[in-house]
C-alpha cells in the first residue's frame, strides 16, 4: 500500500458504459458465420469441379461409345463411295435400314456422313443431305482424331462426335449426335453420392466446430469481463475505482439536473495511514484497507456508491441526497470504524477525515466537485473535526 499524498482529482478518465452483449461473443458469431460461408463457398467450388469432372467422364464414355459404333458397327457396311458424293436413292434406303437397326437404337438421334470438303453425303435426316459443315472438323476425323462438342438439334441437347470410319479404299468421317439426357444421368449418378458424402462431411465438420466456438466464446467473455472489472474496480478491495466513481458522479449530475435535485460527493481517507505503513509494513496497510472497505461496504446502501480512489482515499456518492442526509451517512461511517481492527493480532483504532460537497451548490461538474471535496477533507483533517462541508472561504486554491 502506498502512502497517500494530496491527490490531484482533476484527472479525467471516463470509463466505457456497459457493453454487455456487444463484445467478443458477437465477434465469435461473425467468425462462425464467416466460417460457414467460406465452407459453403469452398464446398460449392469443389462440387462444381466434381460435377465438371463427372460430366467430362460421362462425355468421354459417350464419345468412346460413338468411336465403337464408327469402328465396329459402320466399318463393314459402309463404302468409300458413301463419302464421296451424296448417295443415290437406293443406297439411301439401304443406309436408312442400317442406321435404324444398329445406330439409332443406341441413343443416337442423328447420324451424318461427310465428304472430304464437308458436304453431307448422307444423313438420317434427309433434309441435311447436300448441305455443308465446317470442313475442319471433318479433316480432323479423316486424320484419325475423335472430336466431341455439345450442341442441340431441334431444341434438344446432344453430344456431337466426329469420328473416322475405315472403309475399303480410304477413310470417311461420320458425325453421331447422341442424346445428352443419358449422359447427364450418368454424370448425376456419380455426382450425387459424392456431393452428398461431401456435404455431410462439411456439416459434421461445422458441427464439430460448435463446441470449440462455444468454449472460445465463454473464454473470451470471461476475459472481457475480467478486463472490464479491472478497468472499473479496485484490485485490492474489489470496490469501484476512481474511473467508475467519476462515471457514477456524471450520471448522478445528469439525473439531479434533470430532476432539479441535489447530489452529494464525499471523500475521506485514513488518518495517520503513513504511520501505520511505516510501523507495520505495506502488507499490513493493504490488509487494513481491505478491512475498511469491507466494513464500510456493509454499512452503506445499494444506492450509495462506495469507491476506493487510490492509496487510502475513498469516496461515497449519494445521488438525490441533501447535506443533512449526507451528515447522517458520515456519522454511520465514523460509527462503523469505532471498533478496532485486528492486524497481526494487534488492535488498531482507525479514524477518518471526511469532506463533503453538494451539487449544484458547490460545483456543476465532476472535476470541481472532487477538487472541492478534497479541500473539505483536508480541512476536516487539519481541524481534527472528523467531517467538514466545503467552505469557499477555506479554499486557498479557489481563484474566486
C-alpha positions in Angstrom: 0.0 0.0 0.0 1.4 3.4 -0.9 1.4 6.4 1.3 -1.1 9.0 0.1 -0.1 12.4 -1.0 -2.7 15.1 -1.5 -4.0 13.8 -4.8 -5.0 15.8 -7.8 -8.6 14.8 -8.5 -8.8 16.7 -11.8 -7.6 13.8 -13.9 -10.3 12.9 -16.4 -10.8 9.2 -17.2 -14.3 8.4 -18.1 -14.9 4.7 -18.3 -16.8 3.0 -21.0 -20.5 2.3 -20.4 -21.8 -1.2 -20.0 -21.1 -3.1 -23.1 -22.5 -6.5 -22.3 -23.6 -8.2 -25.4 -21.5 -6.0 -27.7 -18.2 -7.7 -27.3 -16.4 -10.9 -28.3 -19.5 -13.2 -28.5 -20.6 -11.2 -31.4 -17.1 -11.4 -32.9 -17.2 -15.2 -32.5 -20.6 -15.3 -34.1 -19.2 -13.4 -37.0 -16.3 -15.8 -37.2 -18.8 -18.7 -37.1 -20.9 -17.2 -39.9 -17.8 -16.3 -42.0 -16.5 -19.9 -41.4 -19.8 -21.3 -42.6 -19.8 -19.0 -45.6 -16.2 -20.0 -46.5 -17.0 -23.7 -46.1 -20.1 -23.3 -48.2 -18.2 -21.5 -50.9 -15.4 -24.0 -50.8 -17.9 -26.8 -50.9 -19.6 -25.1 -53.9 -16.4 -24.7 -55.7 -15.3 -28.3 -55.1 -18.7 -29.6 -56.1 -18.6 -27.7 -59.3 -15.2 -29.2 -60.0 -16.5 -32.7 -59.1 -19.6 -32.1 -61.3 -17.4 -31.0 -64.2 -15.2 -34.0 -63.8 -18.2 -36.4 -63.7 -19.7 -34.7 -66.8 -16.4 -34.9 -68.7 -16.1 -38.6 -67.7 -19.7 -39.2 -68.9 -19.0 -37.4 -72.2 -15.8 -39.4 -72.7 -17.8 -42.6 -72.1 -20.3 -41.4 -74.7 -17.5 -40.5 -77.1 -16.0 -43.9 -76.7 -19.3 -45.4 -77.5 -19.5 -43.4 -80.7 -16.0 -44.5 -81.5 -17.1 -48.1 -81.1 -20.1 -47.5 -83.3 -17.9 -45.9 -86.0 -15.1 -48.5 -85.9 -17.1 -51.7 -85.3 -20.7 -51.2 -86.5 -20.2 -49.0 -89.5 -16.8 -50.1 -90.7 -18.1 -53.1 -92.7 -21.4 -51.9 -94.2 -20.1 -48.5 -95.4 -18.3 -48.0 -98.7 -15.8 -45.4 -99.9 -18.4 -44.1 -102.3 -20.7 -43.2 -99.4 -18.2 -40.4 -98.5 -17.5 -39.0 -102.0 -20.8 -37.6 -103.1 -24.5 -37.5 -101.9 -25.7 -41.1 -102.1 -28.3 -42.4 -104.5 -31.8 -43.0 -103.5 -31.5 -46.9 -103.4 -28.3 -46.5 -101.3 -30.0 -44.0 -99.1 -32.7 -46.6 -98.4 -30.1 -49.2 -97.5 -28.3 -46.8 -95.2 -31.6 -45.9 -93.5 -32.1 -49.6 -92.6 -28.5 -49.9 -91.4 -28.6 -46.9 -89.1 -32.1 -47.6 -87.9 -31.2 -51.1 -86.9 -27.7 -50.7 -85.5 -27.2 -47.0 -84.6 -30.3 -45.0 -83.8 -31.4 -47.5 -81.2 -28.2 -46.9 -79.2 -29.2 -43.4 -78.1 -28.1 -41.7 -81.3 -30.6 -39.1 -82.5 -28.9 -38.3 -85.8 -26.1 -39.7 -87.9 -24.4 -37.9 -90.8 -21.7 -38.9 -93.3 -19.4 -36.3 -94.8 -17.3 -35.9 -97.9 -13.8 -34.5 -97.5 -14.9 -30.9 -98.3 -17.6 -31.0 -95.5 -20.6 -31.8 -97.8 -23.2 -34.1 -96.2 -23.4 -37.2 -98.3 -25.9 -39.0 -96.1 -27.9 -38.2 -93.0 -30.7 -40.0 -91.2 -32.4 -36.6 -91.5 -32.6 -36.5 -95.3 -33.1 -32.7 -95.3 -29.4 -32.3 -94.4 -28.1 -34.2 -97.5 -26.1 -31.8 -99.7 -25.5 -29.2 -97.0 -22.1 -28.3 -95.8 -20.4 -28.1 -92.4 -17.1 -26.9 -91.1 -14.5 -28.9 -93.1 -12.0 -28.6 -90.2 -14.0 -31.0 -88.1 -14.2 -33.4 -91.0 -10.5 -33.1 -91.7 -9.7 -33.9 -88.0 -11.9 -37.0 -88.3 -10.2 -38.1 -91.5 -6.8 -37.7 -89.8 -8.0 -40.2 -87.2 -8.9 -37.8 -84.4 -12.1 -38.0 -82.3 -13.7 -34.7 -81.6 -16.8 -34.1 -79.5 -18.8 -31.0 -78.6 -22.2 -30.2 -77.1 -24.8 -28.8 -79.4 -28.5 -29.1 -80.0 -30.8 -30.3 -82.7 -34.5 -29.2 -82.8 -34.1 -27.7 -79.3 -32.7 -31.0 -77.8 -29.3 -31.1 -76.2 -26.9 -33.5 -77.8 -23.3 -34.6 -77.8 -21.9 -34.4 -81.4 -19.0 -36.7 -82.1 -16.9 -36.6 -85.3 -15.2 -40.0 -85.8 -13.2 -41.6 -88.6 -14.6 -44.7 -90.3 -12.1 -47.0 -92.0 -13.6 -48.5 -95.2 -12.1 -50.2 -98.2 -10.3 -47.7 -100.3 -9.9 -45.0 -97.7 -11.3 -43.3 -94.6 -14.6 -41.5 -94.1 -16.0 -39.1 -91.5 -19.2 -39.7 -89.6 -20.9 -37.4 -87.0 -23.1 -39.1 -84.4 -25.5 -36.9 -82.4 -26.2 -38.6 -79.1 -29.0 -37.7 -76.7 -27.4 -35.8 -73.8 -30.1 -36.8 -71.2 -28.5 -40.3 -70.6 -25.0 -38.6 -70.4 -26.3 -36.1 -67.8 -28.0 -39.0 -65.9 -24.7 -40.9 -65.8 -22.9 -37.8 -64.6 -25.5 -37.3 -61.9 -25.4 -40.9 -60.8 -21.7 -40.4 -59.9 -22.0 -36.8 -58.7 -25.0 -37.0 -56.3 -23.5 -39.6 -54.0 -20.1 -37.8 -53.9 -21.9 -34.5 -53.3 -24.0 -36.0 -50.6 -21.0 -37.5 -48.8 -19.0 -34.3 -49.1 -21.9 -32.1 -47.8 -22.3 -34.5 -44.8 -18.6 -34.3 -44.1 -18.7 -30.4 -44.2 -21.8 -30.3 -41.9 -20.2 -32.7 -39.4 -17.0 -30.5 -39.6 -19.0 -27.4 -38.8 -20.9 -29.1 -36.0 -17.6 -30.2 -34.6 -16.6 -26.6 -34.5 -19.6 -25.5 -32.5 -18.2 -26.8 -29.1 -14.9 -25.1 -29.9 -16.6 -21.9 -30.7 -18.7 -22.1 -27.5 -15.6 -22.6 -25.4 -13.8 -19.8 -27.2 -16.9 -17.6 -26.7 -17.0 -18.3 -23.0 -13.3 -17.8 -22.5 -13.3 -14.5 -24.3 -16.4 -13.4 -22.4 -14.7 -14.2 -19.1 -11.5 -12.4 -20.3 -13.5 -9.3 -21.3 -15.4 -9.3 -18.0 -12.1 -9.6 -16.2 -10.6 -6.8 -18.2 -13.6 -4.6 -17.7 -13.7 -5.4 -14.0 -10.0 -4.5 -13.7 -10.7 -1.2 -15.5 -13.6 -0.2 -13.3 -12.8 -1.9 -9.9 -10.0 -1.7 -7.4 -7.9 -4.8 -7.4 -7.1 -4.7 -3.7 -10.6 -4.1 -2.2 -12.9 -5.0 -5.1 -14.6 -1.6 -4.7 -15.3 0.7 -7.7 -12.2 2.6 -8.7 -11.8 6.3 -9.5 -12.8 5.8 -13.1 -16.1 4.2 -12.2 -16.7 6.7 -9.4 -16.3 9.6 -11.8 -18.7 8.0 -14.2 -21.3 7.5 -11.4 -20.9 11.1 -10.4 -21.5 12.2 -14.0 -24.7 10.1 -14.2 -25.8 11.5 -10.8 -25.2 15.1 -12.0 -27.4 14.4 -15.1 -30.2 12.9 -13.1 -30.0 15.7 -10.4 -30.0 18.4 -13.1 -33.0 16.8 -14.8 -35.0 16.3 -11.6 -33.8 19.6 -10.1 -32.4 17.8 -7.1 -29.0 17.7 -5.3 -26.3 15.1 -5.1 -23.6 14.6 -2.6 -19.9 13.6 -3.1 -17.9 12.6 0.0 -14.1 12.0 0.1 -12.3 10.6 3.1 -9.0 8.9 3.9 -7.5 7.0 6.9 -5.9 9.3 9.4 -2.2 8.6 10.1 -2.1 5.9 7.4 1.5 6.7 6.7 2.5 5.9 10.3 0.6 2.6 10.0 2.5 1.7 6.9 5.8 2.7 8.4 5.2 0.8 11.6 3.6 -2.4 10.4 4.6 -2.5 6.7 2.8 -2.2 3.4 1.3 -5.6 3.7 -0.5 -4.7 6.9 -1.5 -1.4 5.3 -3.2 -3.3 2.5 -4.9 -5.6 5.0 -6.3 -2.5 6.7 -7.6 -1.0 3.5 -9.4 -4.3 2.7 -10.9 -4.4 6.1 -12.0 -0.8 5.9 -13.6 -1.4 2.5 -15.4 -4.5 3.7 -16.7 -2.9 6.9 -17.9 0.3 5.3 -19.4 -1.6 2.4 -21.7 -3.5 4.8 -22.9 -0.2 6.3 -23.8 1.6 3.1 -26.9 1.2 1.0 -27.0 -0.2 -2.6 -27.9 3.2 -4.0 -24.8 4.7 -2.4 -21.6 4.2 -4.5 -18.6 3.4 -2.3 -15.2 3.5 -4.1 -11.5 3.4 -3.4 -9.9 6.2 -5.3 -6.3 5.3 -4.7 -3.9 4.9 -1.7 -6.0 5.3 1.5 -8.5 7.6 -0.2 -12.2 6.5 -0.5 -15.3 8.2 -1.9 -19.0 7.9 -1.4 -21.6 9.2 -3.9 -25.1 9.9 -2.6 -27.4 10.5 -5.6 -30.5 12.7 -4.9 -29.4 13.4 -1.3 -29.1 16.5 0.8 -26.3 17.7 3.0 -28.4 16.8 6.0 -28.7 13.2 4.8 -25.0 13.1 4.0 -24.2 14.2 7.6 -26.1 11.1 8.8 -24.1 8.9 6.4 -20.9 10.4 7.7 -22.0 9.6 11.2 -22.6 6.0 10.1 -19.1 5.8 8.6 -17.5 7.1 11.8 -19.6 4.7 13.9 -18.6 1.8 11.7 -14.9 2.5 12.4 -15.2 2.8 16.2 -14.5 -0.9 16.7 -10.7 -1.5 16.5 -9.2 -3.5 13.6 -7.1 -6.6 14.4 -3.9 -6.5 12.4 -1.4 -9.3 13.1 -3.0 -9.8 16.5 -2.8 -6.1 17.4 -5.9 -4.0 17.9 -5.8 -0.8 15.8 -8.1 2.1 16.1 -8.8 3.9 12.9 -10.4 7.3 12.2 -11.4 9.0 9.0 -11.4 12.6 7.8 -14.5 13.2 5.6 -15.0 16.1 3.2 -18.4 16.7 1.6 -19.7 18.8 -1.4 -23.2 19.2 -2.8 -24.3 19.5 -6.4 -25.1 22.2 -7.6 -24.3 24.2 -4.6 -20.5 23.6 -4.6 -19.9 22.8 -8.3 -21.5 21.8 -11.6 -19.1 19.2 -12.9 -17.2 16.2 -11.7 -13.7 17.8 -11.5 -14.9 20.8 -9.5 -16.9 18.6 -7.0 -13.9 16.2 -6.5 -11.4 19.0 -6.1 -13.6 20.8 -3.5 -14.5 17.6 -1.6 -10.7 17.1 -1.4 -10.3 20.6 0.0 -13.0 19.9 2.6 -11.4 16.6 3.6 -8.1 18.2 4.4 -9.9 21.0 6.3 -11.5 18.2 8.4 -8.2 16.5 8.9 -6.3 19.7 9.9 -9.1 20.6 12.3 -9.4 17.0 13.6 -13.2 17.6 13.1 -13.9 14.2 11.5 -16.3 15.8 8.9 -16.3 19.1 7.0 -18.5 20.6 4.4 -16.8 22.6 1.7 -16.5 26.3 2.5 -15.2 28.6 -0.2 -13.5 30.8 2.4 -11.3 27.9 3.4 -10.3 27.0 -0.1 -6.9 28.6 -0.8 -7.0 27.2 -4.3 -10.2 28.9 -5.3 -9.3 31.8 -7.6 -12.7 33.4 -6.9 
